[in-house]
Amino acid sequence: MVSWFGLDKHGWEWTGAAPSRYASSAWAERWFCPTCGSPMGYRSDKLPKEMHGLAATLDEPELFAPGAHFFHSKALSWLHVRDQLPRYLDGGKTLDENA
């Protein structure tokens, strides 16, 4: 399970060294730590107003509580998360639609 956070693409900035970028498809790019290769973020033309980062990369990830589970259709059969957050079978709605 990975915890992602989504932000307006203009509402954030990298601190420290800029990550390496990889075009994972014709419509998306992913960012990685240039030193260790850890994944750091994701941007997609399908969500043009957003960027997504991994909570584990934040100095204070506890400041961002999860609001939903996405891609629930891909959950492993042995994983049972027992919270009351909404679940979406796929990518669900964009940030604008959730506002």
Phi and psi in radians as a Rosetta constraint file:
Dihedral C 1 N 2 CA 2 C 2 CIRCULARHARMONIC -2.144 0.35
Dihedral N 2 CA 2 C 2 N 3 CIRCULARHARMONIC 2.390 0.35
Dihedral C 2 N 3 CA 3 C 3 CIRCULARHARMONIC -1.759 0.35
Dihedral N 3 CA 3 C 3 N 4 CIRCULARHARMONIC 2.022 0.35
Dihedral C 3 N 4 CA 4 C 4 CIRCULARHARMONIC -1.858 0.35
Dihedral N 4 CA 4 C 4 N 5 CIRCULARHARMONIC 2.709 0.35
Dihedral C 4 N 5 CA 5 C 5 CIRCULARHARMONIC -2.221 0.35
Dihedral N 5 CA 5 C 5 N 6 CIRCULARHARMONIC 2.556 0.35
Dihedral C 5 N 6 CA 6 C 6 CIRCULARHARMONIC -2.006 0.35
Dihedral N 6 CA 6 C 6 N 7 CIRCULARHARMONIC 2.457 0.35
Dihedral C 6 N 7 CA 7 C 7 CIRCULARHARMONIC -2.407 0.35
Dihedral N 7 CA 7 C 7 N 8 CIRCULARHARMONIC 2.756 0.35
Dihedral C 7 N 8 CA 8 C 8 CIRCULARHARMONIC -1.011 0.35
Dihedral N 8 CA 8 C 8 N 9 CIRCULARHARMONIC 2.381 0.35
Dihedral C 8 N 9 CA 9 C 9 CIRCULARHARMONIC -1.111 0.35
Dihedral N 9 CA 9 C 9 N 10 CIRCULARHARMONIC -0.294 0.35
Dihedral C 9 N 10 CA 10 C 10 CIRCULARHARMONIC -1.769 0.35
Dihedral N 10 CA 10 C 10 N 11 CIRCULARHARMONIC 0.021 0.35
Dihedral C 10 N 11 CA 11 C 11 CIRCULARHARMONIC -1.712 0.35
Dihedral N 11 CA 11 C 11 N 12 CIRCULARHARMONIC 0.396 0.35
Dihedral C 11 N 12 CA 12 C 12 CIRCULARHARMONIC -2.761 0.35
Dihedral N 12 CA 12 C 12 N 13 CIRCULARHARMONIC 2.974 0.35
Dihedral C 12 N 13 CA 13 C 13 CIRCULARHARMONIC -2.707 0.35
Dihedral N 13 CA 13 C 13 N 14 CIRCULARHARMONIC 2.646 0.35
Dihedral C 13 N 14 CA 14 C 14 CIRCULARHARMONIC -1.259 0.35
Dihedral N 14 CA 14 C 14 N 15 CIRCULARHARMONIC 2.535 0.35
Dihedral C 14 N 15 CA 15 C 15 CIRCULARHARMONIC -2.008 0.35
Dihedral N 15 CA 15 C 15 N 16 CIRCULARHARMONIC 2.637 0.35
Dihedral C 15 N 16 CA 16 C 16 CIRCULARHARMONIC 1.338 0.35
Dihedral N 16 CA 16 C 16 N 17 CIRCULARHARMONIC -2.732 0.35
Dihedral C 16 N 17 CA 17 C 17 CIRCULARHARMONIC -1.163 0.35
Dihedral N 17 CA 17 C 17 N 18 CIRCULARHARMONIC 2.437 0.35
Dihedral C 17 N 18 CA 18 C 18 CIRCULARHARMONIC -1.187 0.35
Dihedral N 18 CA 18 C 18 N 19 CIRCULARHARMONIC 2.493 0.35
Dihedral C 18 N 19 CA 19 C 19 CIRCULARHARMONIC -1.293 0.35
Dihedral N 19 CA 19 C 19 N 20 CIRCULARHARMONIC 2.846 0.35
Dihedral C 19 N 20 CA 20 C 20 CIRCULARHARMONIC -1.391 0.35
Dihedral N 20 CA 20 C 20 N 21 CIRCULARHARMONIC 2.560 0.35
Dihedral C 20 N 21 CA 21 C 21 CIRCULARHARMONIC -1.957 0.35
Dihedral N 21 CA 21 C 21 N 22 CIRCULARHARMONIC 2.524 0.35
Dihedral C 21 N 22 CA 22 C 22 CIRCULARHARMONIC -2.380 0.35
Dihedral N 22 CA 22 C 22 N 23 CIRCULARHARMONIC 2.155 0.35
Dihedral C 22 N 23 CA 23 C 23 CIRCULARHARMONIC -1.379 0.35
Dihedral N 23 CA 23 C 23 N 24 CIRCULARHARMONIC 1.749 0.35
Dihedral C 23 N 24 CA 24 C 24 CIRCULARHARMONIC -1.395 0.35
Dihedral N 24 CA 24 C 24 N 25 CIRCULARHARMONIC -0.216 0.35
Dihedral C 24 N 25 CA 25 C 25 CIRCULARHARMONIC -2.826 0.35
Dihedral N 25 CA 25 C 25 N 26 CIRCULARHARMONIC -3.118 0.35
Dihedral C 25 N 26 CA 26 C 26 CIRCULARHARMONIC -1.220 0.35
Dihedral N 26 CA 26 C 26 N 27 CIRCULARHARMONIC -0.275 0.35
Dihedral C 26 N 27 CA 27 C 27 CIRCULARHARMONIC -2.139 0.35
Dihedral N 27 CA 27 C 27 N 28 CIRCULARHARMONIC 0.072 0.35
Dihedral C 27 N 28 CA 28 C 28 CIRCULARHARMONIC -2.501 0.35
Dihedral N 28 CA 28 C 28 N 29 CIRCULARHARMONIC 2.676 0.35
Dihedral C 28 N 29 CA 29 C 29 CIRCULARHARMONIC -2.356 0.35
Dihedral N 29 CA 29 C 29 N 30 CIRCULARHARMONIC 2.652 0.35
Dihedral C 29 N 30 CA 30 C 30 CIRCULARHARMONIC -2.161 0.35
Dihedral N 30 CA 30 C 30 N 31 CIRCULARHARMONIC 2.604 0.35
Dihedral C 30 N 31 CA 31 C 31 CIRCULARHARMONIC -1.985 0.35
Dihedral N 31 CA 31 C 31 N 32 CIRCULARHARMONIC 2.477 0.35
Dihedral C 31 N 32 CA 32 C 32 CIRCULARHARMONIC -2.349 0.35
Dihedral N 32 CA 32 C 32 N 33 CIRCULARHARMONIC 2.647 0.35
Dihedral C 32 N 33 CA 33 C 33 CIRCULARHARMONIC -1.105 0.35
Dihedral N 33 CA 33 C 33 N 34 CIRCULARHARMONIC 2.224 0.35
Dihedral C 33 N 34 CA 34 C 34 CIRCULARHARMONIC -1.230 0.35
Dihedral N 34 CA 34 C 34 N 35 CIRCULARHARMONIC -0.267 0.35
Dihedral C 34 N 35 CA 35 C 35 CIRCULARHARMONIC -1.585 0.35
Dihedral N 35 CA 35 C 35 N 36 CIRCULARHARMONIC -0.896 0.35
Dihedral C 35 N 36 CA 36 C 36 CIRCULARHARMONIC -1.926 0.35
Dihedral N 36 CA 36 C 36 N 37 CIRCULARHARMONIC -0.213 0.35
Dihedral C 36 N 37 CA 37 C 37 CIRCULARHARMONIC 1.493 0.35
Dihedral N 37 CA 37 C 37 N 38 CIRCULARHARMONIC 0.060 0.35
Dihedral C 37 N 38 CA 38 C 38 CIRCULARHARMONIC -1.071 0.35
Dihedral N 38 CA 38 C 38 N 39 CIRCULARHARMONIC 2.398 0.35
Dihedral C 38 N 39 CA 39 C 39 CIRCULARHARMONIC -1.159 0.35
Dihedral N 39 CA 39 C 39 N 40 CIRCULARHARMONIC 2.454 0.35
Dihedral C 39 N 40 CA 40 C 40 CIRCULARHARMONIC -2.179 0.35
Dihedral N 40 CA 40 C 40 N 41 CIRCULARHARMONIC -0.498 0.35
Dihedral C 40 N 41 CA 41 C 41 CIRCULARHARMONIC -2.957 0.35
Dihedral N 41 CA 41 C 41 N 42 CIRCULARHARMONIC 3.089 0.35
Dihedral C 41 N 42 CA 42 C 42 CIRCULARHARMONIC -2.669 0.35
Dihedral N 42 CA 42 C 42 N 43 CIRCULARHARMONIC 2.443 0.35
Dihedral C 42 N 43 CA 43 C 43 CIRCULARHARMONIC -2.408 0.35
Dihedral N 43 CA 43 C 43 N 44 CIRCULARHARMONIC 2.450 0.35
Dihedral C 43 N 44 CA 44 C 44 CIRCULARHARMONIC -2.368 0.35
Dihedral N 44 CA 44 C 44 N 45 CIRCULARHARMONIC 2.446 0.35
Dihedral C 44 N 45 CA 45 C 45 CIRCULARHARMONIC -1.127 0.35
Dihedral N 45 CA 45 C 45 N 46 CIRCULARHARMONIC -0.355 0.35
Dihedral C 45 N 46 CA 46 C 46 CIRCULARHARMONIC -1.263 0.35
Dihedral N 46 CA 46 C 46 N 47 CIRCULARHARMONIC -0.361 0.35
Dihedral C 46 N 47 CA 47 C 47 CIRCULARHARMONIC -2.235 0.35
Dihedral N 47 CA 47 C 47 N 48 CIRCULARHARMONIC 1.198 0.35
Dihedral C 47 N 48 CA 48 C 48 CIRCULARHARMONIC -1.122 0.35
Dihedral N 48 CA 48 C 48 N 49 CIRCULARHARMONIC -0.336 0.35
Dihedral C 48 N 49 CA 49 C 49 CIRCULARHARMONIC -1.665 0.35
Dihedral N 49 CA 49 C 49 N 50 CIRCULARHARMONIC 0.025 0.35
Dihedral C 49 N 50 CA 50 C 50 CIRCULARHARMONIC -2.133 0.35
Dihedral N 50 CA 50 C 50 N 51 CIRCULARHARMONIC 2.776 0.35
Dihedral C 50 N 51 CA 51 C 51 CIRCULARHARMONIC -2.314 0.35
Dihedral N 51 CA 51 C 51 N 52 CIRCULARHARMONIC 2.686 0.35
Dihedral C 51 N 52 CA 52 C 52 CIRCULARHARMONIC -2.260 0.35
Dihedral N 52 CA 52 C 52 N 53 CIRCULARHARMONIC 2.379 0.35
Dihedral C 52 N 53 CA 53 C 53 CIRCULARHARMONIC -2.188 0.35
Dihedral N 53 CA 53 C 53 N 54 CIRCULARHARMONIC 2.852 0.35
Dihedral C 53 N 54 CA 54 C 54 CIRCULARHARMONIC -1.552 0.35
Dihedral N 54 CA 54 C 54 N 55 CIRCULARHARMONIC 2.255 0.35
Dihedral C 54 N 55 CA 55 C 55 CIRCULARHARMONIC -1.004 0.35
Dihedral N 55 CA 55 C 55 N 56 CIRCULARHARMONIC -0.569 0.35
Dihedral C 55 N 56 CA 56 C 56 CIRCULARHARMONIC -1.122 0.35
Dihedral N 56 CA 56 C 56 N 57 CIRCULARHARMONIC -0.281 0.35
Dihedral C 56 N 57 CA 57 C 57 CIRCULARHARMONIC -1.491 0.35
Dihedral N 57 CA 57 C 57 N 58 CIRCULARHARMONIC -0.180 0.35
Dihedral C 57 N 58 CA 58 C 58 CIRCULARHARMONIC -1.402 0.35
Dihedral N 58 CA 58 C 58 N 59 CIRCULARHARMONIC 2.615 0.35
Dihedral C 58 N 59 CA 59 C 59 CIRCULARHARMONIC -1.152 0.35
Dihedral N 59 CA 59 C 59 N 60 CIRCULARHARMONIC -0.618 0.35
Dihedral C 59 N 60 CA 60 C 60 CIRCULARHARMONIC -2.292 0.35
Dihedral N 60 CA 60 C 60 N 61 CIRCULARHARMONIC 1.264 0.35
Dihedral C 60 N 61 CA 61 C 61 CIRCULARHARMONIC -1.100 0.35
Dihedral N 61 CA 61 C 61 N 62 CIRCULARHARMONIC -0.370 0.35
Dihedral C 61 N 62 CA 62 C 62 CIRCULARHARMONIC -1.124 0.35
Dihedral N 62 CA 62 C 62 N 63 CIRCULARHARMONIC -0.301 0.35
Dihedral C 62 N 63 CA 63 C 63 CIRCULARHARMONIC -1.264 0.35
Dihedral N 63 CA 63 C 63 N 64 CIRCULARHARMONIC -0.257 0.35
Dihedral C 63 N 64 CA 64 C 64 CIRCULARHARMONIC -2.015 0.35
Dihedral N 64 CA 64 C 64 N 65 CIRCULARHARMONIC 1.649 0.35
Dihedral C 64 N 65 CA 65 C 65 CIRCULARHARMONIC -1.366 0.35
Dihedral N 65 CA 65 C 65 N 66 CIRCULARHARMONIC 2.484 0.35
Dihedral C 65 N 66 CA 66 C 66 CIRCULARHARMONIC -1.153 0.35
Dihedral N 66 CA 66 C 66 N 67 CIRCULARHARMONIC 2.634 0.35
Dihedral C 66 N 67 CA 67 C 67 CIRCULARHARMONIC -2.067 0.35
Dihedral N 67 CA 67 C 67 N 68 CIRCULARHARMONIC -0.196 0.35
Dihedral C 67 N 68 CA 68 C 68 CIRCULARHARMONIC -2.984 0.35
Dihedral N 68 CA 68 C 68 N 69 CIRCULARHARMONIC 2.906 0.35
Dihedral C 68 N 69 CA 69 C 69 CIRCULARHARMONIC -1.949 0.35
Dihedral N 69 CA 69 C 69 N 70 CIRCULARHARMONIC 2.210 0.35
Dihedral C 69 N 70 CA 70 C 70 CIRCULARHARMONIC -1.944 0.35
Dihedral N 70 CA 70 C 70 N 71 CIRCULARHARMONIC 2.750 0.35
Dihedral C 70 N 71 CA 71 C 71 CIRCULARHARMONIC 0.987 0.35
Dihedral N 71 CA 71 C 71 N 72 CIRCULARHARMONIC 0.683 0.35
Dihedral C 71 N 72 CA 72 C 72 CIRCULARHARMONIC -1.053 0.35
Dihedral N 72 CA 72 C 72 N 73 CIRCULARHARMONIC -0.431 0.35
Dihedral C 72 N 73 CA 73 C 73 CIRCULARHARMONIC -1.164 0.35
Dihedral N 73 CA 73 C 73 N 74 CIRCULARHARMONIC -0.278 0.35
Dihedral C 73 N 74 CA 74 C 74 CIRCULARHARMONIC -1.710 0.35
Dihedral N 74 CA 74 C 74 N 75 CIRCULARHARMONIC 0.027 0.35
Dihedral C 74 N 75 CA 75 C 75 CIRCULARHARMONIC -1.084 0.35
Dihedral N 75 CA 75 C 75 N 76 CIRCULARHARMONIC 2.464 0.35
Dihedral C 75 N 76 CA 76 C 76 CIRCULARHARMONIC -1.209 0.35
Dihedral N 76 CA 76 C 76 N 77 CIRCULARHARMONIC 2.531 0.35
Dihedral C 76 N 77 CA 77 C 77 CIRCULARHARMONIC -1.076 0.35
Dihedral N 77 CA 77 C 77 N 78 CIRCULARHARMONIC -0.475 0.35
Dihedral C 77 N 78 CA 78 C 78 CIRCULARHARMONIC -1.564 0.35
Dihedral N 78 CA 78 C 78 N 79 CIRCULARHARMONIC -0.063 0.35
Dihedral C 78 N 79 CA 79 C 79 CIRCULARHARMONIC -1.607 0.35
Dihedral N 79 CA 79 C 79 N 80 CIRCULARHARMONIC 2.074 0.35
Dihedral C 79 N 80 CA 80 C 80 CIRCULARHARMONIC -2.181 0.35
Dihedral N 80 CA 80 C 80 N 81 CIRCULARHARMONIC 1.699 0.35
Dihedral C 80 N 81 CA 81 C 81 CIRCULARHARMONIC -1.570 0.35
Dihedral N 81 CA 81 C 81 N 82 CIRCULARHARMONIC 2.151 0.35
Dihedral C 81 N 82 CA 82 C 82 CIRCULARHARMONIC -1.884 0.35
Dihedral N 82 CA 82 C 82 N 83 CIRCULARHARMONIC 0.904 0.35
Dihedral C 82 N 83 CA 83 C 83 CIRCULARHARMONIC -1.913 0.35
Dihedral N 83 CA 83 C 83 N 84 CIRCULARHARMONIC 3.117 0.35
Dihedral C 83 N 84 CA 84 C 84 CIRCULARHARMONIC -1.839 0.35
Dihedral N 84 CA 84 C 84 N 85 CIRCULARHARMONIC 0.303 0.35
Dihedral C 84 N 85 CA 85 C 85 CIRCULARHARMONIC -1.224 0.35
Dihedral N 85 CA 85 C 85 N 86 CIRCULARHARMONIC 2.613 0.35
Dihedral C 85 N 86 CA 86 C 86 CIRCULARHARMONIC -1.070 0.35
Dihedral N 86 CA 86 C 86 N 87 CIRCULARHARMONIC 2.602 0.35
Dihedral C 86 N 87 CA 87 C 87 CIRCULARHARMONIC -2.136 0.35
Dihedral N 87 CA 87 C 87 N 88 CIRCULARHARMONIC 2.338 0.35
Dihedral C 87 N 88 CA 88 C 88 CIRCULARHARMONIC -2.039 0.35
Dihedral N 88 CA 88 C 88 N 89 CIRCULARHARMONIC 2.321 0.35
Dihedral C 88 N 89 CA 89 C 89 CIRCULARHARMONIC -1.108 0.35
Dihedral N 89 CA 89 C 89 N 90 CIRCULARHARMONIC -0.555 0.35
Dihedral C 89 N 90 CA 90 C 90 CIRCULARHARMONIC -2.184 0.35
Dihedral N 90 CA 90 C 90 N 91 CIRCULARHARMONIC -2.492 0.35
Dihedral C 90 N 91 CA 91 C 91 CIRCULARHARMONIC -1.261 0.35
Dihedral N 91 CA 91 C 91 N 92 CIRCULARHARMONIC -0.196 0.35
Dihedral C 91 N 92 CA 92 C 92 CIRCULARHARMONIC 1.193 0.35
Dihedral N 92 CA 92 C 92 N 93 CIRCULARHARMONIC -2.577 0.35
Dihedral C 92 N 93 CA 93 C 93 CIRCULARHARMONIC -1.661 0.35
Dihedral N 93 CA 93 C 93 N 94 CIRCULARHARMONIC 2.819 0.35
Dihedral C 93 N 94 CA 94 C 94 CIRCULARHARMONIC -1.387 0.35
Dihedral N 94 CA 94 C 94 N 95 CIRCULARHARMONIC 2.977 0.35
Dihedral C 94 N 95 CA 95 C 95 CIRCULARHARMONIC -1.024 0.35
Dihedral N 95 CA 95 C 95 N 96 CIRCULARHARMONIC -0.720 0.35
Dihedral C 95 N 96 CA 96 C 96 CIRCULARHARMONIC -1.055 0.35
Dihedral N 96 CA 96 C 96 N 97 CIRCULARHARMONIC -0.699 0.35
Dihedral C 96 N 97 CA 97 C 97 CIRCULARHARMONIC -1.252 0.35
Dihedral N 97 CA 97 C 97 N 98 CIRCULARHARMONIC -0.464 0.35
Dihedral C 97 N 98 CA 98 C 98 CIRCULARHARMONIC -1.461 0.35
Dihedral N 98 CA 98 C 98 N 99 CIRCULARHARMONIC -0.288 0.35
